[in-house]
Amino acid sequence: MEYYDLIAKGYDELHKEEQLNKLDIIKNHININKNTRILDVGCGTGVSSYFDCFVVGIDLSIGLLKQNRNSKKLLGAAETLPFKDDSFDCVVSVTSIHNFEDIQKSIKEMKRVGKNKFVFSVLKRADKFNFIEELITKNFKIGNVIEENKDAIFFCQKP
């Protein structure tokens, strides 16, 4: 996470527009209301947390979290989410899974804490894309995949 701590102050300048585009796609394909509870795994500066409901973000980069003014946030790893089973109506992870230390464990943890809606935006050019896609397919029922400019966005449910 040192890289993200180093670029934290300029992260939104570099990536905010593309993150907001992905967020618009996600918002148009999931139903949420003010009572919805969302976990944003790899929330970074919080751009991916712009939902009109209760959102908790978690990220390993203290530098990015310091820039995050948009959600309740925690410093932590996707591999060890500090929440009870089925704590969130929806779990989202926008362009961050390829950075997780143990992707398989992270996906299992997100599945554990989520009730039934999951959205994973995965960088198509990531070296681990095929591996990540395979893990998502094994662990979830995929309802839709939307090809965005740089990412594939998977809309999933528990099987």
Rosetta constraint file for C-alpha pairs under 8 A:
AtomPair CA 1 CA 5 HARMONIC 6.31 0.50
AtomPair CA 1 CA 60 HARMONIC 6.55 0.50
AtomPair CA 1 CA 61 HARMONIC 5.51 0.50
AtomPair CA 2 CA 6 HARMONIC 6.17 0.50
AtomPair CA 2 CA 61 HARMONIC 7.45 0.50
AtomPair CA 3 CA 7 HARMONIC 6.42 0.50
AtomPair CA 4 CA 8 HARMONIC 5.59 0.50
AtomPair CA 4 CA 61 HARMONIC 6.30 0.50
AtomPair CA 4 CA 63 HARMONIC 6.94 0.50
AtomPair CA 4 CA 64 HARMONIC 6.73 0.50
AtomPair CA 5 CA 61 HARMONIC 5.79 0.50
AtomPair CA 5 CA 62 HARMONIC 6.57 0.50
AtomPair CA 5 CA 63 HARMONIC 4.34 0.50
AtomPair CA 5 CA 64 HARMONIC 6.24 0.50
AtomPair CA 6 CA 63 HARMONIC 7.33 0.50
AtomPair CA 7 CA 11 HARMONIC 5.76 0.50
AtomPair CA 8 CA 12 HARMONIC 7.96 0.50
AtomPair CA 8 CA 45 HARMONIC 7.81 0.50
AtomPair CA 8 CA 63 HARMONIC 5.31 0.50
AtomPair CA 8 CA 64 HARMONIC 4.91 0.50
AtomPair CA 8 CA 67 HARMONIC 7.13 0.50
AtomPair CA 9 CA 63 HARMONIC 7.65 0.50
AtomPair CA 9 CA 64 HARMONIC 7.57 0.50
AtomPair CA 9 CA 67 HARMONIC 7.02 0.50
AtomPair CA 10 CA 14 HARMONIC 6.34 0.50
AtomPair CA 11 CA 15 HARMONIC 5.99 0.50
AtomPair CA 11 CA 16 HARMONIC 7.42 0.50
AtomPair CA 11 CA 45 HARMONIC 7.66 0.50
AtomPair CA 11 CA 64 HARMONIC 7.84 0.50
AtomPair CA 12 CA 16 HARMONIC 4.49 0.50
AtomPair CA 12 CA 17 HARMONIC 7.96 0.50
AtomPair CA 12 CA 45 HARMONIC 7.24 0.50
AtomPair CA 12 CA 47 HARMONIC 7.86 0.50
AtomPair CA 15 CA 19 HARMONIC 6.11 0.50
AtomPair CA 16 CA 20 HARMONIC 6.03 0.50
AtomPair CA 16 CA 47 HARMONIC 6.63 0.50
AtomPair CA 17 CA 21 HARMONIC 6.31 0.50
AtomPair CA 18 CA 22 HARMONIC 6.45 0.50
AtomPair CA 19 CA 23 HARMONIC 6.15 0.50
AtomPair CA 19 CA 47 HARMONIC 6.62 0.50
AtomPair CA 19 CA 48 HARMONIC 6.48 0.50
AtomPair CA 19 CA 94 HARMONIC 7.76 0.50
AtomPair CA 20 CA 24 HARMONIC 6.14 0.50
AtomPair CA 20 CA 47 HARMONIC 6.73 0.50
AtomPair CA 20 CA 48 HARMONIC 6.98 0.50
AtomPair CA 21 CA 25 HARMONIC 6.49 0.50
AtomPair CA 22 CA 26 HARMONIC 6.24 0.50
AtomPair CA 22 CA 94 HARMONIC 7.82 0.50
AtomPair CA 22 CA 121 HARMONIC 7.86 0.50
AtomPair CA 22 CA 148 HARMONIC 7.28 0.50
AtomPair CA 23 CA 27 HARMONIC 6.07 0.50
AtomPair CA 23 CA 48 HARMONIC 6.04 0.50
AtomPair CA 23 CA 50 HARMONIC 7.75 0.50
AtomPair CA 24 CA 28 HARMONIC 6.18 0.50
AtomPair CA 25 CA 29 HARMONIC 6.51 0.50
AtomPair CA 26 CA 30 HARMONIC 6.34 0.50
AtomPair CA 26 CA 119 HARMONIC 7.52 0.50
AtomPair CA 26 CA 153 HARMONIC 8.00 0.50
AtomPair CA 27 CA 31 HARMONIC 7.47 0.50
AtomPair CA 27 CA 51 HARMONIC 7.90 0.50
AtomPair CA 32 CA 36 HARMONIC 5.71 0.50
AtomPair CA 32 CA 53 HARMONIC 7.60 0.50
AtomPair CA 33 CA 52 HARMONIC 7.17 0.50
AtomPair CA 33 CA 53 HARMONIC 6.36 0.50
AtomPair CA 34 CA 52 HARMONIC 6.09 0.50
AtomPair CA 34 CA 53 HARMONIC 4.37 0.50
AtomPair CA 34 CA 54 HARMONIC 7.09 0.50
AtomPair CA 35 CA 53 HARMONIC 6.13 0.50
AtomPair CA 35 CA 54 HARMONIC 6.94 0.50
AtomPair CA 36 CA 53 HARMONIC 5.72 0.50
AtomPair CA 36 CA 54 HARMONIC 6.28 0.50
AtomPair CA 36 CA 88 HARMONIC 7.91 0.50
AtomPair CA 36 CA 89 HARMONIC 6.06 0.50
AtomPair CA 36 CA 90 HARMONIC 7.62 0.50
AtomPair CA 37 CA 53 HARMONIC 6.68 0.50
AtomPair CA 37 CA 54 HARMONIC 5.02 0.50
AtomPair CA 37 CA 55 HARMONIC 5.96 0.50
AtomPair CA 37 CA 56 HARMONIC 7.96 0.50
AtomPair CA 37 CA 87 HARMONIC 7.94 0.50
AtomPair CA 37 CA 88 HARMONIC 5.09 0.50
AtomPair CA 37 CA 89 HARMONIC 5.21 0.50
AtomPair CA 37 CA 90 HARMONIC 6.50 0.50
AtomPair CA 38 CA 53 HARMONIC 7.64 0.50
AtomPair CA 38 CA 54 HARMONIC 6.28 0.50
AtomPair CA 38 CA 55 HARMONIC 4.74 0.50
AtomPair CA 38 CA 56 HARMONIC 6.34 0.50
AtomPair CA 38 CA 88 HARMONIC 5.56 0.50
AtomPair CA 38 CA 89 HARMONIC 6.05 0.50
AtomPair CA 38 CA 90 HARMONIC 4.85 0.50
AtomPair CA 38 CA 91 HARMONIC 5.63 0.50
AtomPair CA 38 CA 92 HARMONIC 7.28 0.50
AtomPair CA 39 CA 55 HARMONIC 5.84 0.50
AtomPair CA 39 CA 56 HARMONIC 4.98 0.50
AtomPair CA 39 CA 57 HARMONIC 5.84 0.50
AtomPair CA 39 CA 58 HARMONIC 7.71 0.50
AtomPair CA 39 CA 88 HARMONIC 6.29 0.50
AtomPair CA 39 CA 90 HARMONIC 6.47 0.50
AtomPair CA 39 CA 91 HARMONIC 4.78 0.50
AtomPair CA 39 CA 92 HARMONIC 6.22 0.50
AtomPair CA 40 CA 48 HARMONIC 7.28 0.50
AtomPair CA 40 CA 49 HARMONIC 6.42 0.50
AtomPair CA 40 CA 55 HARMONIC 7.05 0.50
AtomPair CA 40 CA 56 HARMONIC 6.12 0.50
AtomPair CA 40 CA 57 HARMONIC 4.57 0.50
AtomPair CA 40 CA 58 HARMONIC 6.36 0.50
AtomPair CA 40 CA 91 HARMONIC 6.08 0.50
AtomPair CA 40 CA 92 HARMONIC 4.96 0.50
AtomPair CA 40 CA 93 HARMONIC 5.71 0.50
AtomPair CA 40 CA 94 HARMONIC 7.91 0.50
AtomPair CA 41 CA 57 HARMONIC 6.01 0.50
AtomPair CA 41 CA 58 HARMONIC 5.23 0.50
AtomPair CA 41 CA 59 HARMONIC 6.50 0.50
AtomPair CA 41 CA 78 HARMONIC 6.45 0.50
AtomPair CA 41 CA 91 HARMONIC 7.32 0.50
AtomPair CA 41 CA 92 HARMONIC 6.22 0.50
AtomPair CA 41 CA 93 HARMONIC 4.91 0.50
AtomPair CA 41 CA 94 HARMONIC 7.70 0.50
AtomPair CA 41 CA 96 HARMONIC 7.82 0.50
AtomPair CA 42 CA 57 HARMONIC 7.16 0.50
AtomPair CA 42 CA 58 HARMONIC 5.73 0.50
AtomPair CA 42 CA 59 HARMONIC 4.60 0.50
AtomPair CA 42 CA 60 HARMONIC 7.41 0.50
AtomPair CA 42 CA 78 HARMONIC 7.45 0.50
AtomPair CA 42 CA 93 HARMONIC 6.10 0.50
AtomPair CA 42 CA 94 HARMONIC 7.12 0.50
AtomPair CA 42 CA 96 HARMONIC 5.58 0.50
AtomPair CA 42 CA 97 HARMONIC 7.64 0.50
AtomPair CA 43 CA 47 HARMONIC 7.44 0.50
AtomPair CA 43 CA 48 HARMONIC 6.25 0.50
AtomPair CA 43 CA 49 HARMONIC 6.79 0.50
AtomPair CA 43 CA 57 HARMONIC 5.15 0.50
AtomPair CA 43 CA 58 HARMONIC 5.70 0.50
AtomPair CA 43 CA 59 HARMONIC 5.67 0.50
AtomPair CA 43 CA 65 HARMONIC 7.94 0.50
AtomPair CA 43 CA 93 HARMONIC 7.36 0.50
AtomPair CA 43 CA 94 HARMONIC 7.57 0.50
AtomPair CA 44 CA 57 HARMONIC 7.95 0.50
AtomPair CA 44 CA 58 HARMONIC 7.72 0.50
AtomPair CA 44 CA 59 HARMONIC 5.91 0.50
AtomPair CA 44 CA 61 HARMONIC 7.07 0.50
AtomPair CA 44 CA 64 HARMONIC 4.90 0.50
AtomPair CA 44 CA 65 HARMONIC 5.74 0.50
AtomPair CA 44 CA 67 HARMONIC 7.97 0.50
AtomPair CA 44 CA 68 HARMONIC 6.82 0.50
AtomPair CA 45 CA 64 HARMONIC 4.96 0.50
AtomPair CA 45 CA 65 HARMONIC 5.63 0.50
AtomPair CA 45 CA 66 HARMONIC 7.44 0.50
AtomPair CA 45 CA 67 HARMONIC 5.11 0.50
AtomPair CA 45 CA 68 HARMONIC 4.08 0.50
AtomPair CA 45 CA 69 HARMONIC 7.41 0.50
AtomPair CA 45 CA 70 HARMONIC 7.96 0.50
AtomPair CA 46 CA 50 HARMONIC 7.20 0.50
AtomPair CA 46 CA 57 HARMONIC 7.29 0.50
AtomPair CA 46 CA 65 HARMONIC 7.71 0.50
AtomPair CA 46 CA 67 HARMONIC 7.81 0.50
AtomPair CA 46 CA 68 HARMONIC 4.86 0.50
AtomPair CA 46 CA 69 HARMONIC 6.70 0.50
AtomPair CA 46 CA 70 HARMONIC 5.37 0.50
AtomPair CA 46 CA 71 HARMONIC 6.57 0.50
AtomPair CA 47 CA 68 HARMONIC 7.85 0.50
AtomPair CA 47 CA 70 HARMONIC 7.36 0.50
AtomPair CA 48 CA 94 HARMONIC 6.65 0.50
AtomPair CA 49 CA 55 HARMONIC 6.59 0.50
AtomPair CA 49 CA 56 HARMONIC 7.99 0.50
AtomPair CA 49 CA 57 HARMONIC 7.14 0.50
AtomPair CA 49 CA 70 HARMONIC 6.40 0.50
AtomPair CA 49 CA 71 HARMONIC 6.40 0.50
AtomPair CA 50 CA 70 HARMONIC 6.75 0.50
AtomPair CA 51 CA 55 HARMONIC 7.18 0.50
AtomPair CA 55 CA 71 HARMONIC 5.70 0.50
AtomPair CA 55 CA 72 HARMONIC 6.51 0.50
AtomPair CA 56 CA 71 HARMONIC 5.76 0.50
AtomPair CA 56 CA 72 HARMONIC 4.82 0.50
AtomPair CA 56 CA 73 HARMONIC 5.60 0.50
AtomPair CA 56 CA 74 HARMONIC 7.70 0.50
AtomPair CA 57 CA 71 HARMONIC 6.17 0.50
AtomPair CA 57 CA 72 HARMONIC 6.05 0.50
AtomPair CA 57 CA 73 HARMONIC 4.52 0.50
AtomPair CA 57 CA 74 HARMONIC 6.25 0.50
AtomPair CA 58 CA 73 HARMONIC 5.57 0.50
AtomPair CA 58 CA 74 HARMONIC 4.73 0.50
AtomPair CA 58 CA 75 HARMONIC 5.78 0.50
AtomPair CA 58 CA 76 HARMONIC 5.81 0.50
AtomPair CA 58 CA 77 HARMONIC 7.24 0.50
AtomPair CA 58 CA 78 HARMONIC 7.65 0.50
AtomPair CA 59 CA 64 HARMONIC 7.93 0.50
AtomPair CA 59 CA 65 HARMONIC 6.95 0.50
AtomPair CA 59 CA 73 HARMONIC 7.88 0.50
AtomPair CA 59 CA 74 HARMONIC 6.62 0.50
AtomPair CA 59 CA 75 HARMONIC 5.37 0.50
AtomPair CA 59 CA 76 HARMONIC 5.44 0.50
AtomPair CA 59 CA 77 HARMONIC 6.30 0.50
AtomPair CA 59 CA 78 HARMONIC 7.62 0.50
AtomPair CA 60 CA 75 HARMONIC 5.46 0.50
AtomPair CA 60 CA 76 HARMONIC 5.07 0.50
AtomPair CA 60 CA 77 HARMONIC 5.63 0.50
AtomPair CA 61 CA 65 HARMONIC 6.26 0.50
AtomPair CA 61 CA 75 HARMONIC 7.18 0.50
AtomPair CA 62 CA 66 HARMONIC 6.11 0.50
AtomPair CA 62 CA 75 HARMONIC 6.67 0.50
AtomPair CA 63 CA 67 HARMONIC 6.86 0.50
AtomPair CA 64 CA 68 HARMONIC 6.52 0.50
AtomPair CA 65 CA 73 HARMONIC 7.20 0.50
AtomPair CA 65 CA 74 HARMONIC 7.91 0.50
AtomPair CA 65 CA 75 HARMONIC 7.46 0.50
AtomPair CA 68 CA 73 HARMONIC 7.85 0.50
AtomPair CA 76 CA 80 HARMONIC 7.52 0.50
AtomPair CA 76 CA 81 HARMONIC 7.23 0.50
AtomPair CA 77 CA 81 HARMONIC 6.50 0.50
AtomPair CA 77 CA 100 HARMONIC 7.93 0.50
AtomPair CA 78 CA 100 HARMONIC 6.94 0.50
AtomPair CA 78 CA 106 HARMONIC 4.98 0.50
AtomPair CA 78 CA 109 HARMONIC 7.01 0.50
AtomPair CA 78 CA 110 HARMONIC 7.44 0.50
AtomPair CA 79 CA 100 HARMONIC 7.80 0.50
AtomPair CA 79 CA 101 HARMONIC 7.68 0.50
AtomPair CA 79 CA 102 HARMONIC 6.56 0.50
AtomPair CA 79 CA 103 HARMONIC 7.69 0.50
AtomPair CA 79 CA 105 HARMONIC 5.42 0.50
AtomPair CA 79 CA 106 HARMONIC 4.26 0.50
AtomPair CA 79 CA 107 HARMONIC 7.90 0.50
AtomPair CA 79 CA 109 HARMONIC 6.21 0.50
AtomPair CA 80 CA 106 HARMONIC 7.44 0.50
AtomPair CA 80 CA 109 HARMONIC 6.79 0.50
AtomPair CA 81 CA 109 HARMONIC 6.38 0.50
AtomPair CA 81 CA 110 HARMONIC 7.61 0.50
AtomPair CA 81 CA 113 HARMONIC 7.76 0.50
AtomPair CA 83 CA 87 HARMONIC 6.51 0.50
AtomPair CA 83 CA 113 HARMONIC 6.37 0.50
AtomPair CA 84 CA 113 HARMONIC 6.12 0.50
AtomPair CA 85 CA 112 HARMONIC 5.29 0.50
AtomPair CA 85 CA 113 HARMONIC 4.45 0.50
AtomPair CA 85 CA 114 HARMONIC 7.07 0.50
AtomPair CA 86 CA 112 HARMONIC 6.29 0.50
AtomPair CA 86 CA 113 HARMONIC 4.48 0.50
AtomPair CA 86 CA 114 HARMONIC 4.75 0.50
AtomPair CA 86 CA 115 HARMONIC 4.62 0.50
AtomPair CA 87 CA 113 HARMONIC 5.26 0.50
AtomPair CA 87 CA 114 HARMONIC 6.03 0.50
AtomPair CA 87 CA 115 HARMONIC 6.93 0.50
AtomPair CA 88 CA 113 HARMONIC 6.21 0.50
AtomPair CA 88 CA 114 HARMONIC 4.83 0.50
AtomPair CA 88 CA 115 HARMONIC 5.88 0.50
AtomPair CA 89 CA 114 HARMONIC 5.97 0.50
AtomPair CA 89 CA 115 HARMONIC 5.13 0.50
AtomPair CA 89 CA 116 HARMONIC 6.48 0.50
AtomPair CA 89 CA 117 HARMONIC 6.35 0.50
AtomPair CA 90 CA 114 HARMONIC 5.88 0.50
AtomPair CA 90 CA 115 HARMONIC 6.67 0.50
AtomPair CA 90 CA 116 HARMONIC 6.65 0.50
AtomPair CA 90 CA 117 HARMONIC 4.56 0.50
AtomPair CA 90 CA 118 HARMONIC 5.55 0.50
AtomPair CA 90 CA 119 HARMONIC 7.78 0.50
AtomPair CA 91 CA 110 HARMONIC 6.72 0.50
AtomPair CA 91 CA 114 HARMONIC 5.78 0.50
AtomPair CA 91 CA 117 HARMONIC 6.42 0.50
AtomPair CA 91 CA 118 HARMONIC 4.84 0.50
AtomPair CA 91 CA 119 HARMONIC 6.38 0.50
AtomPair CA 92 CA 118 HARMONIC 5.78 0.50
AtomPair CA 92 CA 119 HARMONIC 4.68 0.50
AtomPair CA 92 CA 120 HARMONIC 5.88 0.50
AtomPair CA 93 CA 97 HARMONIC 6.86 0.50
AtomPair CA 93 CA 119 HARMONIC 6.39 0.50
AtomPair CA 93 CA 120 HARMONIC 5.02 0.50
AtomPair CA 93 CA 121 HARMONIC 6.21 0.50
AtomPair CA 94 CA 119 HARMONIC 7.86 0.50
AtomPair CA 94 CA 120 HARMONIC 6.01 0.50
AtomPair CA 94 CA 121 HARMONIC 4.62 0.50
AtomPair CA 94 CA 122 HARMONIC 6.95 0.50
AtomPair CA 95 CA 120 HARMONIC 7.62 0.50
AtomPair CA 95 CA 121 HARMONIC 5.14 0.50
AtomPair CA 95 CA 122 HARMONIC 5.10 0.50
AtomPair CA 95 CA 123 HARMONIC 5.72 0.50
AtomPair CA 95 CA 151 HARMONIC 7.29 0.50
AtomPair CA 96 CA 100 HARMONIC 7.05 0.50
AtomPair CA 96 CA 121 HARMONIC 7.75 0.50
AtomPair CA 96 CA 122 HARMONIC 7.19 0.50
AtomPair CA 97 CA 103 HARMONIC 6.63 0.50
AtomPair CA 97 CA 120 HARMONIC 7.91 0.50
AtomPair CA 97 CA 122 HARMONIC 6.72 0.50
AtomPair CA 97 CA 132 HARMONIC 7.80 0.50
AtomPair CA 98 CA 103 HARMONIC 7.28 0.50
AtomPair CA 98 CA 122 HARMONIC 7.27 0.50
AtomPair CA 98 CA 123 HARMONIC 7.45 0.50
AtomPair CA 98 CA 126 HARMONIC 6.64 0.50
AtomPair CA 98 CA 128 HARMONIC 6.37 0.50
AtomPair CA 98 CA 129 HARMONIC 7.40 0.50
AtomPair CA 98 CA 132 HARMONIC 7.58 0.50
AtomPair CA 100 CA 106 HARMONIC 7.22 0.50
AtomPair CA 102 CA 106 HARMONIC 6.15 0.50
AtomPair CA 103 CA 107 HARMONIC 6.18 0.50
AtomPair CA 103 CA 132 HARMONIC 7.34 0.50
AtomPair CA 104 CA 108 HARMONIC 6.39 0.50
AtomPair CA 104 CA 135 HARMONIC 6.77 0.50
AtomPair CA 105 CA 109 HARMONIC 6.15 0.50
AtomPair CA 106 CA 110 HARMONIC 6.17 0.50
AtomPair CA 107 CA 111 HARMONIC 6.10 0.50
AtomPair CA 107 CA 135 HARMONIC 7.61 0.50
AtomPair CA 107 CA 136 HARMONIC 7.46 0.50
AtomPair CA 107 CA 139 HARMONIC 7.83 0.50
AtomPair CA 108 CA 112 HARMONIC 6.09 0.50
AtomPair CA 108 CA 139 HARMONIC 7.65 0.50
AtomPair CA 109 CA 113 HARMONIC 6.35 0.50
AtomPair CA 110 CA 114 HARMONIC 6.03 0.50
AtomPair CA 111 CA 115 HARMONIC 7.68 0.50
AtomPair CA 111 CA 118 HARMONIC 7.98 0.50
AtomPair CA 111 CA 139 HARMONIC 7.84 0.50
AtomPair CA 111 CA 158 HARMONIC 7.38 0.50
AtomPair CA 114 CA 118 HARMONIC 7.35 0.50
AtomPair CA 115 CA 158 HARMONIC 7.79 0.50
AtomPair CA 116 CA 156 HARMONIC 7.86 0.50
AtomPair CA 116 CA 157 HARMONIC 4.94 0.50
AtomPair CA 116 CA 158 HARMONIC 5.45 0.50
AtomPair CA 117 CA 155 HARMONIC 7.52 0.50
AtomPair CA 117 CA 156 HARMONIC 6.03 0.50
AtomPair CA 117 CA 157 HARMONIC 5.09 0.50
AtomPair CA 117 CA 158 HARMONIC 7.53 0.50
AtomPair CA 118 CA 154 HARMONIC 7.93 0.50
AtomPair CA 118 CA 155 HARMONIC 5.96 0.50
AtomPair CA 118 CA 156 HARMONIC 4.97 0.50
AtomPair CA 118 CA 157 HARMONIC 5.97 0.50
AtomPair CA 119 CA 153 HARMONIC 6.85 0.50
AtomPair CA 119 CA 154 HARMONIC 5.53 0.50
AtomPair CA 119 CA 155 HARMONIC 4.73 0.50
AtomPair CA 119 CA 156 HARMONIC 6.13 0.50
AtomPair CA 120 CA 153 HARMONIC 5.63 0.50
AtomPair CA 120 CA 154 HARMONIC 5.09 0.50
AtomPair CA 120 CA 155 HARMONIC 6.79 0.50
AtomPair CA 121 CA 151 HARMONIC 5.92 0.50
AtomPair CA 121 CA 152 HARMONIC 5.69 0.50
AtomPair CA 121 CA 153 HARMONIC 4.21 0.50
AtomPair CA 121 CA 154 HARMONIC 6.25 0.50
AtomPair CA 122 CA 126 HARMONIC 7.94 0.50
AtomPair CA 122 CA 129 HARMONIC 7.00 0.50
AtomPair CA 122 CA 132 HARMONIC 7.90 0.50
AtomPair CA 122 CA 151 HARMONIC 5.12 0.50
AtomPair CA 122 CA 152 HARMONIC 5.33 0.50
AtomPair CA 122 CA 153 HARMONIC 6.28 0.50
AtomPair CA 122 CA 154 HARMONIC 7.92 0.50
AtomPair CA 123 CA 129 HARMONIC 6.90 0.50
AtomPair CA 123 CA 150 HARMONIC 5.89 0.50
AtomPair CA 123 CA 151 HARMONIC 4.37 0.50
AtomPair CA 123 CA 152 HARMONIC 6.59 0.50
AtomPair CA 124 CA 129 HARMONIC 5.97 0.50
AtomPair CA 124 CA 150 HARMONIC 5.93 0.50
AtomPair CA 124 CA 151 HARMONIC 5.06 0.50
AtomPair CA 124 CA 152 HARMONIC 6.19 0.50
AtomPair CA 125 CA 129 HARMONIC 6.92 0.50
AtomPair CA 125 CA 150 HARMONIC 7.43 0.50
AtomPair CA 128 CA 132 HARMONIC 6.08 0.50
AtomPair CA 129 CA 133 HARMONIC 6.06 0.50
AtomPair CA 130 CA 134 HARMONIC 6.09 0.50
AtomPair CA 131 CA 135 HARMONIC 6.29 0.50
AtomPair CA 132 CA 136 HARMONIC 6.18 0.50
AtomPair CA 133 CA 137 HARMONIC 6.12 0.50
AtomPair CA 134 CA 138 HARMONIC 6.15 0.50
AtomPair CA 135 CA 139 HARMONIC 6.11 0.50
AtomPair CA 136 CA 140 HARMONIC 5.77 0.50
AtomPair CA 137 CA 141 HARMONIC 6.77 0.50
AtomPair CA 137 CA 142 HARMONIC 6.77 0.50
AtomPair CA 139 CA 158 HARMONIC 7.33 0.50
AtomPair CA 139 CA 159 HARMONIC 7.39 0.50
AtomPair CA 140 CA 156 HARMONIC 5.92 0.50
AtomPair CA 140 CA 157 HARMONIC 5.62 0.50
AtomPair CA 140 CA 158 HARMONIC 5.00 0.50
AtomPair CA 140 CA 159 HARMONIC 5.43 0.50
AtomPair CA 141 CA 156 HARMONIC 5.51 0.50
AtomPair CA 141 CA 157 HARMONIC 5.21 0.50
AtomPair CA 141 CA 158 HARMONIC 5.88 0.50
AtomPair CA 141 CA 159 HARMONIC 5.04 0.50
AtomPair CA 142 CA 154 HARMONIC 6.73 0.50
AtomPair CA 142 CA 155 HARMONIC 5.96 0.50
AtomPair CA 142 CA 156 HARMONIC 4.41 0.50
AtomPair CA 142 CA 157 HARMONIC 6.52 0.50
AtomPair CA 143 CA 154 HARMONIC 7.71 0.50
AtomPair CA 143 CA 155 HARMONIC 5.59 0.50
AtomPair CA 143 CA 156 HARMONIC 5.42 0.50
AtomPair CA 143 CA 157 HARMONIC 7.27 0.50
AtomPair CA 144 CA 154 HARMONIC 6.09 0.50
AtomPair CA 144 CA 155 HARMONIC 5.23 0.50
AtomPair CA 144 CA 156 HARMONIC 7.21 0.50
AtomPair CA 145 CA 152 HARMONIC 6.50 0.50
AtomPair CA 145 CA 153 HARMONIC 5.42 0.50
AtomPair CA 145 CA 154 HARMONIC 4.62 0.50
AtomPair CA 145 CA 155 HARMONIC 6.22 0.50
AtomPair CA 146 CA 152 HARMONIC 5.74 0.50
AtomPair CA 146 CA 153 HARMONIC 5.08 0.50
AtomPair CA 146 CA 154 HARMONIC 6.72 0.50
AtomPair CA 147 CA 151 HARMONIC 6.28 0.50
AtomPair CA 147 CA 152 HARMONIC 4.63 0.50
AtomPair CA 147 CA 153 HARMONIC 6.37 0.50
AtomPair CA 148 CA 152 HARMONIC 5.80 0.50
AtomPair CA 148 CA 153 HARMONIC 7.04 0.50
